[in-house]
Amino acid sequence: MALPIITIAKVLGQLTVLVPAAETLVRTLRGTVSKIPENPSAAEHLDDIERALKLQVEVTENLTSQLHIIQSALAGIQRSLKILAYATAGAAVLAILAIIVALSK
């Protein structure tokens, strides 16, 4: 379906008004942006953030290594407690057997 010539002419007429206005706006924006001074404090702020993140990584790695040490120590303690529980159960069984033998005589 073809557009009517009159509608096309109206759109072109509106564009001829808008294009120079947009060009002026773009020139104004470019001039404004070029006048903005560089902010050295922003760069310093980014450096501070980077240093803080590096410090956070170091702290996290340190805590992780300490947690691994604690975890291995707790695993050793758990093994010792299991051995102690088995030994206690064995001693209790032997004591019960000794009582039964003593009562049976």
ABEGO torsion letter per residue (X at the ends): XBBBAAAAAAAAAAAAAAAAAAAAAAAAAAAAAAABBBBAAAAAAAAAAAAAAAAAAAAAAAAAAAAAAAAAAAAAAAAAAAAAAAAAAAAAAAAAAAAAAAAAX
